[in-house]
Amino acid sequence: MLIQFHHAGRRYGWAPAHGAKTTIRFLEIQIGSFLTKELWPVKGPDLNPLDFCVWGFMEEQLTSRNV
């Protein structure tokens, strides 16, 4: 079973960067609710291509701000 979020197409893995407190806080603000790593499928092979969606979204959010 693939895990769905409120925003279709955005799924997140649990690499160390994805589990950082700042990342978790960002996802809670942007998405509302998302899955914890305890509910995430281990080594889901069909999840890797979606990383491009996640990184594209995050890059867009970060580059639209003056840092």
C-alpha distances in whole Angstrom, upper triangle without the diagonal:
4,6,9,13,16,17,14,14,15,13,15,15,17,20,24,24,21,22,26,27,28,25,23,26,26,22,23,26,24,21,21,18,16,14,16,15,15,12,11,9,12,13,10,12,11,11,15,16,15,18,21,20,20,23,24,24,25,28,29,29,31,34,34,36,39,39
4,6,10,13,14,11,11,11,9,12,12,15,18,21,22,18,20,23,24,25,22,20,23,23,19,20,23,21,18,19,16,13,12,14,14,15,11,9,8,12,12,9,11,9,9,12,13,12,14,17,16,16,19,21,20,22,24,25,25,28,30,31,32,36,36
4,7,10,11,10,10,10,7,10,11,14,17,20,20,16,17,21,22,22,19,17,20,19,16,17,19,18,14,15,13,10,8,11,12,12,9,8,8,12,13,10,13,11,10,13,14,12,14,17,15,15,18,20,18,20,23,24,23,26,28,29,30,34,33
4,7,8,6,8,8,7,10,13,15,19,21,21,17,18,21,22,22,19,17,19,18,14,15,17,15,12,13,11,9,9,13,14,15,12,11,12,15,16,13,16,13,11,15,15,12,14,16,14,14,18,18,17,18,22,22,21,24,26,27,28,32,32
4,5,6,8,7,7,10,13,15,18,20,19,16,17,19,19,19,16,14,16,15,11,12,14,12,8,9,8,6,8,12,14,15,12,12,14,17,18,16,18,16,13,16,16,13,14,16,14,13,16,17,15,16,20,20,19,21,24,24,25,29,29
4,6,9,9,10,13,16,18,21,23,22,18,19,21,21,20,18,16,17,15,12,12,13,11,7,8,8,8,11,14,17,18,16,15,18,21,22,19,21,19,17,19,19,15,17,18,15,14,18,18,15,17,20,19,18,21,24,23,25,28,29
4,6,6,9,12,15,18,20,22,21,17,19,21,21,20,17,16,17,15,11,12,13,10,7,10,10,10,12,16,18,20,17,16,18,21,22,19,20,18,15,17,16,13,14,15,12,11,15,15,12,14,17,16,16,19,21,20,22,26,27
4,6,8,12,15,18,21,23,22,18,20,23,23,22,19,18,20,18,14,16,16,13,11,13,13,12,13,17,18,20,17,16,17,20,20,17,18,15,13,15,14,11,13,14,11,12,15,15,13,16,18,18,18,21,23,22,25,28,29
4,6,10,13,16,18,21,20,16,19,21,23,22,18,18,20,17,14,16,17,14,12,15,14,13,14,17,18,20,17,15,16,18,18,15,15,12,10,12,11,7,10,11,8,9,12,12,11,14,16,16,17,19,21,21,24,27,28
4,7,10,13,15,18,16,13,16,18,19,18,14,14,16,14,11,13,14,11,9,12,12,10,11,14,15,18,15,13,15,17,17,14,15,13,10,11,11,7,8,10,7,6,10,11,9,11,14,14,14,17,19,19,21,25,25
4,7,10,13,15,14,11,13,16,17,17,13,13,16,14,11,13,15,13,11,13,12,9,9,11,12,14,12,10,11,13,13,11,13,11,7,9,10,7,8,10,8,7,11,12,11,12,15,16,16,18,21,22,23,27,26
4,7,9,12,11,7,10,12,14,14,11,11,14,13,10,12,15,13,11,14,12,9,8,10,9,13,11,9,11,12,12,11,13,12,8,9,11,8,7,11,10,7,10,13,12,12,15,16,16,17,20,21,23,25,25
4,6,9,9,7,9,12,14,15,12,12,15,15,12,15,18,16,15,17,15,11,10,10,8,11,11,8,9,9,9,9,11,11,8,8,11,9,8,12,12,10,11,15,14,14,16,19,19,19,22,24,25,27,26
4,6,8,5,6,9,12,14,11,11,14,15,13,15,18,17,16,18,15,12,10,9,6,10,11,8,10,9,10,11,14,14,11,11,14,13,11,15,15,12,13,17,17,15,18,21,20,20,23,25,25,28,26
4,5,5,7,9,13,14,11,12,16,15,14,17,20,19,19,20,19,15,14,12,10,13,14,12,13,12,11,13,14,16,13,12,15,14,11,14,15,13,13,16,17,15,17,20,20,19,22,24,25,27,25
4,5,5,6,10,12,10,11,14,15,15,17,19,19,19,21,19,16,15,13,11,14,16,14,16,14,14,17,18,19,16,15,18,17,14,17,18,15,14,18,18,16,18,21,20,19,22,24,24,26,23
4,5,5,9,9,7,10,12,12,12,15,17,17,17,19,18,16,15,14,13,16,18,15,17,17,16,18,19,20,16,15,17,16,13,15,16,12,12,15,15,12,14,17,16,15,18,20,20,22,19
4,6,9,9,6,7,11,10,9,12,15,14,14,16,15,12,12,11,10,13,14,12,15,15,15,16,17,18,14,14,16,14,11,14,14,10,11,14,14,11,14,17,16,15,18,20,20,23,21
4,6,8,6,6,10,11,10,12,15,15,15,16,14,12,11,9,8,12,13,12,15,15,16,17,19,20,16,16,19,17,14,17,17,14,15,18,17,15,17,20,18,18,21,23,23,25,22
4,5,5,6,9,10,11,12,14,15,16,17,16,14,14,12,12,15,17,16,19,18,19,20,23,23,19,19,21,19,16,19,19,15,15,18,17,14,17,19,17,16,20,22,21,22,20
4,5,5,6,9,10,11,12,14,15,15,15,14,14,12,13,16,17,17,20,21,22,23,25,26,22,22,24,22,19,21,21,17,17,20,18,15,18,20,18,17,20,22,20,22,20
4,5,5,6,9,10,11,12,14,14,15,14,16,14,15,18,20,19,22,23,23,24,26,26,22,22,24,21,18,20,19,16,15,18,16,13,15,17,14,13,17,18,17,18,16
4,5,5,6,9,10,10,12,13,13,12,13,12,13,16,17,16,19,20,20,21,23,22,19,18,20,17,15,17,16,12,12,15,13,10,13,15,13,12,16,17,17,19,17
4,5,5,6,9,10,10,10,10,9,10,9,11,14,15,14,18,19,20,20,23,22,19,19,21,18,16,18,17,13,15,17,15,13,16,18,15,15,19,20,19,22,20
4,5,5,6,9,10,10,11,11,13,12,14,17,18,18,21,22,24,24,26,26,22,22,24,20,19,21,19,15,16,18,16,13,16,17,14,15,18,19,18,20,18
4,6,5,6,8,9,11,11,14,14,16,19,19,18,22,23,24,23,25,24,20,21,22,18,16,18,16,13,13,15,12,10,13,14,11,11,15,15,14,17,16
4,5,5,6,7,8,7,10,11,13,16,16,15,18,20,21,20,22,21,18,18,19,16,15,16,14,11,13,14,11,10,14,14,12,13,17,17,17,20,19
4,6,6,5,6,7,10,11,14,16,16,16,20,22,23,22,25,24,20,22,22,19,18,20,17,14,16,18,15,14,17,17,14,16,20,19,19,22,21
4,6,6,9,10,14,15,18,20,20,20,23,25,26,25,27,26,22,24,24,20,19,21,18,15,17,18,14,13,16,16,13,14,18,17,16,19,19
4,6,9,10,14,15,18,21,20,19,22,24,25,24,25,24,20,21,21,17,17,18,15,12,14,14,11,10,14,13,10,13,16,15,15,18,19
4,6,7,11,13,16,18,17,16,19,22,23,21,23,21,18,20,20,16,16,17,14,12,15,15,12,12,16,15,13,16,19,18,19,22,22
4,7,10,12,16,18,16,17,20,23,24,23,25,24,21,22,23,19,19,21,18,15,18,19,16,15,19,19,16,18,22,21,21,24,24
4,7,9,13,14,13,14,17,20,22,20,23,22,19,21,22,18,18,21,18,16,19,20,17,17,21,21,18,21,24,23,24,27,27
4,7,10,11,10,10,13,16,18,17,20,18,15,17,19,15,15,18,16,13,16,18,16,15,19,20,18,20,23,23,24,27,27
4,6,8,6,7,10,13,15,14,17,17,14,16,18,15,15,19,17,15,18,20,18,18,21,22,21,22,26,26,27,30,29
4,5,6,7,10,12,15,15,18,18,15,17,20,17,17,20,19,16,19,21,20,19,22,24,22,23,27,27,28,30,29
4,5,5,8,9,12,13,16,17,14,16,19,17,16,19,19,16,18,22,20,19,23,25,23,24,27,29,29,31,30
4,6,8,9,13,14,17,18,16,18,21,19,19,23,22,20,22,25,24,23,26,28,27,28,31,32,32,35,33
4,6,9,12,12,16,16,14,17,19,17,18,21,20,18,21,24,23,22,26,27,26,27,31,32,32,35,34
4,6,9,9,12,13,10,13,16,14,14,18,18,16,18,21,20,20,23,25,24,25,28,30,30,33,32
4,6,6,10,11,9,12,15,14,15,18,18,17,20,22,22,22,25,27,27,28,30,32,33,36,35
4,6,9,11,10,12,15,15,15,19,20,18,20,23,23,23,26,28,28,28,31,33,34,36,35
4,6,9,8,9,13,13,13,17,18,17,19,22,22,22,24,27,27,28,30,32,33,36,34
4,6,6,8,11,11,12,15,16,16,18,20,21,21,24,26,26,27,29,31,33,36,34
4,6,6,9,10,12,14,16,16,18,20,21,22,23,25,27,28,29,31,33,36,35
4,6,7,8,10,12,13,14,16,18,19,20,22,24,25,26,28,30,32,35,34
4,6,6,7,10,11,11,13,15,16,17,19,21,22,23,25,26,28,31,31
4,5,6,8,10,10,11,14,15,16,17,19,21,22,23,25,27,30,29
4,5,6,8,10,11,12,14,15,16,18,20,21,22,24,26,29,29
4,5,5,7,9,10,11,13,14,16,17,19,20,22,24,27,27
4,5,5,6,8,10,10,12,14,15,16,18,20,22,24,24
4,5,5,6,8,10,10,12,14,15,16,18,20,23,23
4,6,5,6,9,10,11,12,14,15,17,19,22,22
4,5,5,6,8,10,11,12,14,16,18,21,20
4,5,5,6,8,10,10,12,14,16,18,18
4,6,5,6,9,10,10,12,15,18,18
4,6,5,6,9,10,11,13,17,17
4,5,5,6,9,10,11,14,14
4,5,5,6,8,10,13,13
4,6,5,6,9,12,13
4,6,5,7,11,12
4,5,6,8,8
4,5,7,8
4,7,9
4,6
4
